[in-house]
């Protein structure tokens, strides 16, 4: 007892402050005894500050015969994993000579934890299968690890989906499916697989739910772009007396942003700040991403100030959102400066810059970047993903370079990438702007028949615009009639705008009658119809449409312009009277420009003297 007590004290001191003297003293102690107590050996392992010390202790265990202990083997595995030596951890596990060691659940949990923490998810699942062959069914620590491995491999399609069901069944059979950590991991796994119905079943079956459980549900719905369900869970969480935290709010913001509800996202962020909730880099990146959609560039700049103030400017994903913000606002110089500040540029970084040039309408500059770098800007992106290809196709299409967009599309296919729904929106839009009708028709058919992509509203809108721009109004109308869902204002608006382009008033009236019946009708549809009548000389009908819009309380968004002169931003509002001392001079210049435009314009659509009375 006296010797054991001395050794434990010595090991304890080593664990507190490892030193060469302490470890050598322990080695001398083990040299005089066959083995020490498990507690002593455990303390010694936990005290290893360097992997070399772990190796020395491991060697001493083998010499002393202590390596036959499953408990110590599990400690060795955990210690090696702590230093990132997963191969050594696996070796320590496999070197167990006693078969009864493999019936020890703690040992299996140690190697599973090492594999999962080291991101060797397939190895973890193989170990799990091997564990079950030894008769181990797992416990409350096993299943969270295995389920997490399934979640991380969730991108592997049906195989992952089947495997997740098998593991879930195993957890039920073993009686651990109702454990809090197991349930939370199941929710996260099903959310990653897009199976929110199953995630909801697990959630509703939980006896105890923590804030983490609620957050996982909100995050799951956010990941799957179901902002309605995410908001429902959020409100239910509040009604049950739990206070949503920063993670909850960030997930809710993300769900609305992913669903294209930019204004609602900004409103939620304002409410979040009013409630005194702090911000993190993720929340700021989400808000920055929706500002361009709202034209809220001043708000975006204010958020940029918060980014700097709160110390989030070094986060690459925040910089990516800022690059996109400044690019879409036309300030590509600032976007370029932010891009240059990113130390480790990755695929997303290059995508953000390329898209910024494209969104700012600087297609020539975007291509100049390509030409100056010998197309290395695009080519240097390692492992080009769909975002890369979609961005470059979109960039060509936005500026009428349909042929080049098709070439990039073909190259993407050749490289082994399978186009997704976003790809076809970009390429169909490119065909529309370039008047490539036959190619557009073929691509729409391929999307459905070859790639099995179900057309969304955006695809139909692009196709209708493609046909309508080319004067094929009857064919465009047939596309609308054959849609499996009710067309929205985007689809009908594309058809109505085509009627305006080709001055087909009769056709336009039929389309407008459908648009005016939509719940989401807006003033622009009445304005467009009014302009169609005006273009045909039907002034009474034109006036009637405008009166009808006003009687329904529909208001046209006021046209506004900003210009920066000598570091001062001047704002102009349509129909407004300026009080500035230079207003008379400004309007004199405007009148002069208007006269010049009337003189040089041969387009009947521009009839300043007839259809639009400028107010001075």
Secondary structure, DSSP 8 states (H G I E B T S, - for coil): -HHHHHHHHHHHHHHHS--HHHHHHHHHHHHHSS---HHHHHHHHHT--SHHHHHHHHHHHHHHTGGG-HHHHHHHHHHHHHTT-HHHHHHHHHT---GGGGG-HHHHHHHHHHHHHTT-HHHHHHHHHHHHHTT----TTHHHHHHHHHHHTGGGTHHHHHHHHHHHHHHHHHT-TTSHHHHHHHHHHHHHTT-HHHHHHHHHT-SS--HHHHHHHHHHHHHTT-HHHHHHHHHHHHHTT----HHHHHHHHHHHHHTT-HHHHHHHHHHHHHTT----HHHHHHHHHHHHHHT-HHHHHHHHHHHHHTT-TT-HHHHHHHHHHHHHTT-HHHHHHHHHH-SS--HHHHHHHHHHHHHTT-HHHHHHHHHHTTTHHHHTSTT--HHHHHHHHHHHHHTT-HHHHHHHHHHHHHTT----HHHHHHHHHHHHHHT-HHHHHHHHHHHHHTS-----HHHHHHHHHHHHHTT-HHHHHHHHHT-SS---HHHHHHHHHHHHHTT-HHHHHHHHHHHTTSTT--HHHHHHHHHHHHHTT-HHHHHHHHHHHHHTT------EEEEEETTEEEEEETT----STTHHHHHHHHHHHHHHHHHH---TT--TTTT-----
